[in-house]
Amino acid sequence: MAGRNGRTVRDLRRGNRTALLQRLYFDGPLSRFELGPATGLSSGSVSNVVADLVADGLIEEAGSVDSDGGRPRTLLRVAPHSGQMIGVDVGETRVRVELFDLALTELARAERPLTQDGYDVDGIVGHIRDGIAEVLAAPEAVPERLLGVGVGVPGIVEHTADRGAVVHGQTIGWDAVPLEELLRSTSQLPQAVRYFIDNGAKTLGQAEMWFGAGRGARNAVVVLFGSGVGACLVTPEVEHGRAVEWGHLTVRVRGRRCRCGAPGCLEAYAGAESLLARWREEGGRPPEDADEETALTAMLAAAYPLDGGAPDPVALAVLEETAEYLGAGLSDLINLFQPERILIGGWAGLQLGTRFLPAVRRHASTYALRHPADKVTIELGRLGPDAVTVGAAILPLADFFARGGRRAEPVAEDRHPAWRAALEERAPR
């Protein structure tokens, strides 16, 4: 039966379960006494919901605390082993697949390096499929507890009613690739197991906002700095984050040709691929046949020798120019969105690290308007190279919470999963 606001008793129960699960997940362990004020539920509702969730195996006791003059209060927490998620990072040098429990503890991992075929669609689909099979074969895996598979990809992700997630990845040669459809057609997973596909910068941003350096911020930008550059914007209006194609802002008219085909994009000057290309053009000598990560390591060693020797002036000059372009690009984000925090992640951002950060901050401050520049902090992300896979795994986790801890129906019955609403509804502060 539906009430005046259109909500049924079932909706109410699901909402109560969601509220309690999320509060325990982000702020637990908590006692039943604390859960009432924390969720706004009555003591009777808390008792009923807790009993349901305990019966379902979703929450468990986690010790006790003394109360004021009464019996000790039992603490509750979400049971980490009551569900598992898979996170996939379709990165620039490899495809990484990780299996997590509900506490986002890594249980198993598989990696597939990208070869000269790069982003061949069939190859990427095969890497994801094989990686999923590998982690689900690990001793820690319990396939019947799998809540879903989250996938972070380069490019713009369009969620369609008939084909699921379709990826428009101009820089990698993907033109309307129906990735969800391809994965489902080749996977051995049951139909009830969902795929949740989104932009990799967005999944990185979601991870940092929920569990990393973004916690507590209401307005932030999380930057993915790898072969190219991308960003995720988080504001009170878009708490779940929105991927922005920041790398394709024009920073120089008739400038260097970008991977997307346009001239003068930020990515053509600030991405690791262009950074290494400019080093070669100026006479630098990266290791033969080295991948980008190895080549960037060599460039950093040449520019900042650990033995105290003279730095390679070409490598140093290119890195300093890149810091200026990156700082100028950040100034656009500062002027446009006035964030309180900017976080830099991605494999190249983490490699360049704290040595690169002071110059980036200085240039961002120089190019940005003074008032918003004075209010922003620019830091490195805290979650390391696994941040995209963690953020991807959050997508099925958020869907699970939005359903009140119930597993999803088969995908054919619902092409619009609840995870988007869950991310909008609850971003940890």
Backbone hydrogen bonds, N-H to C=O, Kabsch-Sander energy under -0.5 kcal/mol:
donor,donor_aa,acceptor,acceptor_aa,energy
3,G,7,R,-2.7
6,G,3,G,-1.8
9,V,1,M,-0.8
12,L,8,T,-2.2
13,R,9,V,-2.5
14,R,10,R,-2.5
15,G,11,D,-2.8
16,N,12,L,-2.3
17,R,13,R,-2.4
18,T,14,R,-2.7
19,A,15,G,-2.6
20,L,16,N,-2.2
21,L,17,R,-2.7
22,Q,18,T,-2.7
23,R,19,A,-1.9
24,L,20,L,-2.3
25,Y,21,L,-2.4
26,F,22,Q,-2.5
27,D,23,R,-2.3
28,G,24,L,-1.4
30,L,76,L,-1.7
32,R,74,T,-0.6
35,L,31,S,-1.8
36,G,32,R,-1.1
38,A,34,E,-1.8
39,T,35,L,-2.0
40,G,36,G,-2.3
41,L,36,G,-0.8
46,V,42,S,-2.7
47,S,43,S,-2.3
48,N,44,G,-2.3
49,V,45,S,-2.9
50,V,46,V,-2.9
51,A,47,S,-2.2
52,D,48,N,-2.0
53,L,49,V,-2.8
54,V,50,V,-2.7
55,A,51,A,-2.3
56,D,52,D,-1.9
57,G,54,V,-1.3
58,L,53,L,-2.4
59,I,53,L,-0.9
60,E,77,R,-2.6
62,A,63,G,-0.6
62,A,75,L,-2.7
65,V,73,R,-2.2
69,G,67,S,-1.6
73,R,65,V,-3.3
75,L,63,G,-2.8
76,L,30,L,-2.8
77,R,60,E,-2.1
79,A,58,L,-2.8
82,S,79,A,-1.7
83,G,80,P,-0.6
84,Q,145,R,-2.1
85,M,100,F,-2.1
86,I,148,G,-2.0
87,G,98,E,-2.6
88,V,150,G,-2.2
89,D,96,R,-2.9
90,V,88,V,-0.6
90,V,152,G,-2.8
91,G,89,D,-1.5
91,G,94,R,-1.8
95,V,112,R,-2.6
96,R,89,D,-2.2
96,R,94,R,-0.6
97,V,110,A,-3.0
98,E,87,G,-2.7
99,L,108,A,-2.7
100,F,85,M,-3.2
101,D,105,T,-1.5
102,L,80,P,-2.5
102,L,83,G,-0.8
104,L,101,D,-2.1
107,L,99,L,-3.7
108,A,99,L,-1.2
110,A,97,V,-2.6
112,R,95,V,-2.3
114,L,93,T,-2.4
118,G,115,T,-1.9
120,D,117,D,-0.9
124,I,120,D,-2.6
125,V,121,V,-2.7
126,G,122,D,-2.2
127,H,123,G,-2.4
128,I,124,I,-2.5
129,R,125,V,-2.7
130,D,126,G,-2.8
131,G,127,H,-2.5
132,I,128,I,-2.5
133,A,129,R,-2.1
134,E,130,D,-2.2
135,V,131,G,-2.4
136,L,132,I,-2.1
137,A,133,A,-0.7
137,A,134,E,-0.6
138,A,135,V,-1.1
141,A,138,A,-1.4
145,R,142,V,-2.7
146,L,143,P,-1.7
147,L,84,Q,-3.3
149,V,194,R,-2.6
150,G,86,I,-3.1
151,V,196,F,-2.9
152,G,88,V,-3.0
153,V,198,D,-2.1
156,I,168,H,-2.4
158,E,156,I,-0.6
158,E,166,V,-3.2
159,H,157,V,-0.5
160,T,158,E,-0.8
160,T,164,G,-2.6
164,G,160,T,-0.8
166,V,158,E,-3.2
167,V,177,V,-3.0
168,H,156,I,-3.3
169,G,167,V,-0.7
169,G,174,W,-1.2
170,Q,168,H,-0.7
172,I,169,G,-1.1
173,G,169,G,-0.5
173,G,170,Q,-0.9
174,W,169,G,-2.8
175,D,173,G,-0.6
176,A,174,W,-0.6
177,V,167,V,-2.6
179,L,177,V,-2.2
180,E,165,A,-1.7
181,E,163,R,-0.6
182,L,178,P,-2.4
183,L,179,L,-2.8
184,R,180,E,-2.6
185,S,181,E,-2.0
186,T,182,L,-1.2
187,S,183,L,-1.6
193,V,190,P,-1.6
194,R,192,A,-0.6
196,F,149,V,-2.9
197,I,195,Y,-0.5
198,D,151,V,-2.6
200,G,153,V,-2.8
203,T,199,N,-2.0
204,L,200,G,-2.4
205,G,201,A,-2.4
206,Q,202,K,-2.6
207,A,203,T,-2.2
208,E,204,L,-2.3
209,M,205,G,-2.3
210,W,206,Q,-2.1
211,F,207,A,-2.9
212,G,207,A,-0.7
212,G,208,E,-1.0
214,G,208,E,-2.0
215,R,208,E,-0.6
215,R,212,G,-1.3
216,G,428,P,-0.6
217,A,214,G,-2.3
220,A,234,V,-2.7
221,V,341,R,-2.0
222,V,232,C,-2.6
223,V,221,V,-0.5
223,V,343,L,-3.7
224,L,230,G,-2.4
225,F,223,V,-0.7
225,F,345,G,-2.5
226,G,224,L,-0.7
226,G,228,G,-3.0
230,G,224,L,-2.1
231,A,244,V,-1.2
232,C,222,V,-2.4
233,L,242,R,-2.8
234,V,220,A,-3.0
235,T,238,V,-0.8
239,E,236,P,-0.5
241,G,238,V,-1.8
242,R,233,L,-2.0
244,V,231,A,-2.6
246,W,244,V,-2.6
247,G,229,V,-0.6
248,H,245,E,-1.6
249,L,246,W,-1.8
251,V,249,L,-0.6
251,V,264,G,-3.2
252,R,264,G,-1.2
255,G,252,R,-1.6
258,C,262,A,-3.0
261,G,258,C,-1.6
264,G,256,R,-3.1
265,C,256,R,-0.5
266,L,249,L,-2.1
267,E,247,G,-2.8
268,A,265,C,-1.0
269,Y,266,L,-2.1
270,A,266,L,-2.9
271,G,267,E,-1.3
272,A,226,G,-2.9
273,E,227,S,-1.6
274,S,227,S,-0.6
275,L,271,G,-2.3
276,L,272,A,-2.5
277,A,273,E,-1.8
278,R,274,S,-2.6
279,W,275,L,-1.6
280,R,276,L,-2.1
281,E,277,A,-2.5
282,E,278,R,-1.5
283,G,280,R,-1.8
284,G,279,W,-3.4
290,A,287,P,-1.5
295,A,291,D,-2.6
296,L,292,E,-2.6
297,T,293,E,-1.9
298,A,294,T,-2.1
299,M,295,A,-2.2
300,L,296,L,-2.5
301,A,297,T,-2.1
302,A,298,A,-1.9
303,A,299,M,-2.4
304,Y,300,L,-2.7
308,G,305,P,-0.9
312,D,302,A,-2.8
316,L,312,D,-2.4
317,A,313,P,-2.2
318,V,314,V,-2.3
319,L,315,A,-2.2
320,E,316,L,-2.4
321,E,317,A,-2.2
322,T,318,V,-2.4
323,A,319,L,-2.3
324,E,320,E,-1.6
325,Y,321,E,-2.3
326,L,322,T,-2.9
327,G,323,A,-2.5
328,A,324,E,-2.6
329,G,325,Y,-2.5
330,L,326,L,-2.4
331,S,327,G,-1.8
332,D,328,A,-1.2
333,L,329,G,-1.3
334,I,330,L,-2.5
335,N,331,S,-2.8
336,L,332,D,-2.5
337,F,333,L,-2.6
338,Q,333,L,-0.6
338,Q,334,I,-1.8
340,E,219,N,-2.7
341,R,219,N,-1.1
342,I,377,T,-2.7
343,L,221,V,-2.6
344,I,379,E,-2.4
345,G,223,V,-3.3
345,G,343,L,-0.6
348,A,225,F,-1.0
349,G,225,F,-2.1
350,L,346,G,-2.4
351,Q,347,W,-1.9
352,L,348,A,-2.7
353,G,349,G,-2.3
355,R,352,L,-0.7
356,F,352,L,-1.0
356,F,353,G,-1.1
357,L,353,G,-1.3
360,V,356,F,-1.7
361,R,357,L,-2.8
362,R,358,P,-2.2
363,H,359,A,-2.4
364,A,360,V,-2.5
365,S,361,R,-2.3
366,T,362,R,-1.8
367,Y,363,H,-2.2
368,A,364,A,-1.8
373,A,369,L,-2.0
374,D,370,R,-2.1
375,K,371,H,-0.7
375,K,372,P,-0.7
376,V,372,P,-0.7
376,V,373,A,-0.7
377,T,340,E,-1.5
379,E,342,I,-2.6
379,E,377,T,-0.5
381,G,344,I,-2.6
386,D,383,L,-0.7
387,A,384,G,-1.6
390,V,386,D,-2.4
391,G,387,A,-2.7
392,A,388,V,-2.4
393,A,389,T,-2.2
394,I,390,V,-1.4
395,L,391,G,-0.7
395,L,392,A,-0.9
397,L,393,A,-1.4
398,A,394,I,-3.2
399,D,395,L,-1.8
400,F,396,P,-2.2
401,F,397,L,-2.3
402,A,398,A,-2.5
403,R,399,D,-1.4
404,G,401,F,-2.3
405,G,400,F,-2.7
406,R,400,F,-0.5
411,V,191,Q,-1.5
413,E,410,P,-1.9
414,D,411,V,-1.3
420,R,417,P,-0.7
422,A,418,A,-2.0
423,L,419,W,-2.2
424,E,420,R,-1.9
425,E,421,A,-2.3
426,R,422,A,-2.0
